[in-house]
Amino acid sequence: MAKVSRDMTPSARAGSLPASPIRRLAPLADAAKERGIHVHQLNIGQPDLAPPESITHLLERASSEELVYAPARGASDAVSAWQIYFSHHSVDLEREDLLITAGASEALLLALMATCDHGDDVLMPEPFYAPYKGLLAMTGLNAIPVPSGPDFGPPDADTVRQLVTPNTRAMLICSPSNPTGTVYGQNDLEKVGAVAVEHDFFLLSDETYREIVFDGPAAPSALAIPGLDDNAVVIDSVSKRFNVCGLRIGCLASRNRAVMDAALELAELRLAVPMIDQRAVVSALTSPRPYVDTVVEAYRERKDAVLSALGNIPGVVAHPPGGAFYVVAELPVDDAESFAAFLLSDVAVNDETVMLTPMSDFYATPGRGKQEVRIACVFDSETLTRAIRIVGEGLETYPGRTTI
Amino acid sequence: MAKVSRDMTPSARAGSLPASPIRRLAPLADAAKERGIHVHQLNIGQPDLAPPESITHLLERASSEELVYAPARGASDAVSAWQIYFSHHSVDLEREDLLITAGASEALLLALMATCDHGDDVLMPEPFYAPYKGLLAMTGLNAIPVPSGPDFGPPDADTVRQLVTPNTRAMLICSPSNPTGTVYGQNDLEKVGAVAVEHDFFLLSDETYREIVFDGPAAPSALAIPGLDDNAVVIDSVSKRFNVCGLRIGCLASRNRAVMDAALELAELRLAVPMIDQRAVVSALTSPRPYVDTVVEAYRERKDAVLSALGNIPGVVAHPPGGAFYVVAELPVDDAESFAAFLLSDVAVNDETVMLTPMSDFYATPGRGKQEVRIACVFDSETLTRAIRIVGEGLETYPGRTTI
């Protein structure tokens, strides 16, 4: 505990956080903007779609009633709305099975803290949403990478089984997946869930993109799988399905009452989630359709446009997503992060360029994802097509071009 | 790591959280309400005052612009507003010295995580705001109690010095203090700060109640003390000064850039704080007066009323606060928690009763605070006076009455 020598430096925990490529690329994007270049930010999942009118309307009517502490679990009418919402997905929950959170981020933080202790292992199918790695570092947990199935499919149950150790406490999946768009079907969840039951670990299931699937009405929830009541813990968010990223409303849901009680105790320490934001989505949660259908149709058209535009670039391999609104593409480059930086610094077509997310940070295995980028389909098809063309032009002049 | 035997139970971390007396008393309060009894909730700091009109007005104008992700550090105009706010308290900060958070709770969580590692010790003058203990348990830190000075005054510098070990990484103070109302003067901060500099630990200063003082315009900030730039980390919140507990807006501030960079990295994992809530307080932050003056005057009258009413009850010792809006009272009872439960279950005057906060959980030293309660002055003087009279009537019939 050599405290004396470390002086007033931050915690080792903070130092162990993986560096963010966004942070490294952001100054380049700012510089491009200063040069008068429009940067198409395909790097973050902040769509341009308008939220449901019920939300903007409710915000207009916000009164000082919304300015008091909500209960730690959530405002009463908001908890009811989440119950109704889940019932539409064949998931019947009691109020005590639910906890409203500050987005999926807080839901995951609470899930990790309520289920795992410092030093425990968490199985993570690769590639995964990059901030998961930071949340694990923050909570002192070890990310154990699990290879995906073919074409980023769900991992094989036997592969998972072989990676389980006495230190395994949870497996963290995301379906539909950010970044790959992989959707875990009922059968996939049953198989992975069986391993969780067999070896007593939690199945933490991030279902933020639940309705955004291109085949069928929604991805099945881990809470709809029989036999997983003790193991399944769902992380959810309204950010993407209702285009209200800025509200920061999500929830944690599980039928494991001891885990939910523990999560509530942890949540009580932060007192409450903003009442006004919780209430704003009540109506949208109880009647999500037809709004979410229009959202899905928008993304279907957009991902098709991106896949089509990527198909026109020699040497690029794009992976059609089953859901969510990202496309993972392998590029013929030495290093996707260098290429992303090059696009921002050296490429502009009619004063436009593109910001992509390099994917090394979406892996726990060193060296993986070096040629991959994540493209967020967050603008209209025409803009996306133009942006991908700029990527293609960038590849033609990029000095580190390779073949895949 | 005997994982196999623990089955699907929550983490030991969750189990290590101190139980909440609020949680234990809440069912009794609910039962009293069901019996048609009005429960004066003097147990929580949720005041009844109206927020500034600028806030309710801004919320009315909230548009879909407020529904996108804010930057992790905070919305640009909101960060500027915090800079202006601090400049009114002789604290000049750069934007990078600030981070907008989901209330003081998140600010403290980030402060603890950015400065301390699992197993580190944090010095805590007793009594302290009870949830601090839970936040330390959550982050794997040890609460080391520091005795207060006379009448809950700031601890003596030598007392602090004697408790420092190589494992000490921070000291957490609250000024004006919840629960005692103790205000650290410039001189107190200098003395405690000198020990922090001498022994290389962080001075985490929760200044949520900054303006709510009954002598002078505001409590001095740890950031206004010369020589503490590397050590002082301030936790702040608008909840109490603007009566917007439900917005959940606070901030973390320090001139230790490495700590703020670390905190920002941690904050990036939760993406953002709700934009609408951040923006709602911009105007109030830049022009807090005269609104906060009316707030202070209201609390001055209220705490005087509570002190006066307590003075009429034989055997009760009340501690006049220098700031904040709580009064700590020692009661002639065997156990303040039992008495608080008795009030809820067995006492009603004209169908009214009172909920108090027993203070054992405000101490890390076992057995301390057993006769103390915290009274939140969150209603008008007349109501408070009536409520304290009910406490007095309760004491007359309480079977565990003692003398102090």
Contacts between the chains, C-beta under 8 A, distances in Angstrom:
chain1	res1	chain2	res2	distance
A	1	B	119	7.9
A	1	B	166	5.7
A	1	B	167	5.7
A	3	B	166	4.9
A	3	B	167	6.8
A	3	B	168	7.4
A	3	B	169	6.8
A	3	B	200	6.8
A	4	B	166	6.7
A	4	B	200	6.8
A	6	B	200	7.8
A	7	B	200	5.8
A	7	B	230	7.9
A	8	B	200	6.2
A	8	B	202	7.0
A	8	B	230	4.1
A	8	B	231	6.1
A	8	B	256	6.0
A	8	B	258	7.8
A	8	B	259	7.6
A	9	B	258	5.8
A	10	B	114	5.3
A	10	B	115	6.4
A	10	B	258	5.3
A	10	B	259	5.1
A	10	B	261	7.5
A	10	B	262	3.6
A	11	B	113	6.5
A	11	B	114	6.1
A	11	B	115	5.8
A	11	B	116	5.5
A	11	B	117	4.7
A	11	B	120	8.0
A	11	B	262	6.9
A	12	B	117	5.1
A	13	B	113	6.1
A	13	B	117	5.4
A	13	B	118	7.2
A	14	B	113	6.8
A	14	B	114	5.2
A	14	B	262	3.3
A	14	B	263	7.6
A	14	B	265	6.3
A	14	B	266	6.4
A	15	B	262	7.3
A	17	B	262	7.8
A	17	B	265	5.0
A	17	B	266	7.0
A	17	B	269	7.9
A	20	B	265	7.3
A	20	B	268	6.2
A	23	B	268	7.5
A	44	B	69	7.5
A	46	B	68	5.8
A	46	B	69	5.4
A	50	B	64	6.3
A	51	B	64	5.9
A	51	B	67	5.5
A	55	B	67	7.4
A	56	B	63	7.2
A	56	B	64	5.6
A	56	B	67	7.8
A	59	B	59	7.2
A	59	B	62	4.5
A	59	B	66	7.6
A	59	B	276	6.9
A	60	B	60	6.3
A	60	B	62	7.0
A	62	B	59	4.5
A	62	B	60	7.0
A	62	B	62	6.9
A	63	B	56	7.2
A	64	B	50	6.3
A	64	B	51	6.0
A	64	B	56	5.6
A	66	B	59	7.6
A	66	B	246	6.0
A	67	B	51	5.5
A	67	B	55	7.3
A	67	B	56	7.8
A	67	B	243	7.2
A	67	B	244	4.8
A	67	B	245	7.1
A	67	B	246	4.5
A	67	B	247	6.2
A	68	B	46	5.8
A	68	B	245	5.8
A	68	B	246	4.6
A	69	B	44	7.5
A	69	B	46	5.4
A	69	B	245	4.6
A	69	B	246	5.5
A	70	B	246	6.2
A	102	B	102	5.7
A	102	B	248	7.9
A	102	B	270	6.8
A	102	B	273	7.9
A	102	B	274	7.9
A	103	B	270	6.9
A	103	B	271	6.6
A	105	B	269	6.3
A	105	B	270	4.0
A	105	B	271	5.7
A	106	B	270	6.2
A	109	B	269	7.9
A	109	B	270	7.3
A	113	B	11	6.5
A	113	B	13	6.0
A	113	B	14	6.8
A	113	B	138	6.5
A	114	B	10	5.2
A	114	B	11	6.1
A	114	B	14	5.2
A	115	B	10	6.4
A	115	B	11	5.8
A	116	B	11	5.5
A	117	B	11	4.7
A	117	B	12	5.1
A	117	B	13	5.4
A	118	B	13	7.2
A	118	B	118	5.5
A	118	B	140	5.7
A	119	B	1	7.7
A	120	B	11	8.0
A	131	B	268	7.4
A	131	B	269	5.0
A	131	B	271	7.8
A	134	B	265	7.4
A	134	B	266	7.8
A	134	B	268	7.4
A	134	B	269	4.5
A	135	B	269	5.4
A	138	B	113	6.4
A	138	B	266	6.1
A	138	B	269	6.4
A	140	B	118	5.7
A	140	B	140	7.0
A	166	B	1	5.8
A	166	B	3	5.0
A	166	B	4	6.7
A	167	B	1	5.7
A	167	B	3	6.8
A	168	B	3	7.4
A	169	B	3	6.8
A	200	B	3	6.9
A	200	B	4	6.7
A	200	B	6	7.8
A	200	B	7	5.8
A	200	B	8	6.2
A	202	B	8	7.0
A	230	B	7	7.9
A	230	B	8	4.1
A	231	B	8	6.1
A	243	B	67	7.2
A	244	B	67	4.8
A	245	B	67	7.1
A	245	B	68	5.7
A	245	B	69	4.6
A	245	B	271	7.7
A	245	B	272	7.7
A	246	B	66	6.0
A	246	B	67	4.5
A	246	B	68	4.6
A	246	B	69	5.6
A	246	B	70	6.3
A	246	B	272	6.8
A	246	B	274	6.2
A	246	B	275	4.1
A	246	B	276	6.9
A	247	B	67	6.2
A	247	B	274	5.7
A	247	B	276	7.3
A	248	B	102	7.9
A	248	B	271	7.6
A	248	B	272	6.5
A	248	B	273	6.8
A	248	B	274	4.7
A	256	B	8	6.0
A	258	B	8	7.8
A	258	B	9	5.8
A	258	B	10	5.3
A	259	B	8	7.6
A	259	B	10	5.1
A	261	B	10	7.5
A	262	B	10	3.6
A	262	B	11	6.9
A	262	B	14	3.3
A	262	B	15	7.3
A	262	B	17	7.9
A	263	B	10	8.0
A	263	B	14	7.6
A	265	B	14	6.3
A	265	B	17	5.0
A	265	B	20	7.3
A	265	B	134	7.5
A	266	B	14	6.4
A	266	B	17	7.0
A	266	B	134	7.8
A	266	B	138	6.1
A	268	B	20	6.2
A	268	B	23	7.5
A	268	B	131	7.4
A	268	B	134	7.4
A	269	B	17	7.9
A	269	B	105	6.3
A	269	B	109	7.8
A	269	B	131	5.0
A	269	B	134	4.5
A	269	B	135	5.3
A	269	B	138	6.3
A	270	B	102	6.8
A	270	B	103	6.9
A	270	B	105	4.1
A	270	B	106	6.3
A	270	B	109	7.3
A	271	B	103	6.6
A	271	B	105	5.7
A	271	B	131	7.8
A	271	B	245	7.7
A	271	B	248	7.6
A	272	B	245	7.7
A	272	B	246	6.8
A	272	B	248	6.5
A	273	B	102	7.9
A	273	B	248	6.8
A	274	B	102	7.9
A	274	B	246	6.2
A	274	B	247	5.7
A	274	B	248	4.7
A	274	B	274	5.6
A	274	B	277	5.2
A	275	B	246	4.1
A	276	B	59	6.9
A	276	B	246	6.9
A	276	B	247	7.3
A	276	B	276	7.0
A	276	B	277	7.0
A	277	B	274	5.2
A	277	B	276	7.1
A	277	B	277	7.0
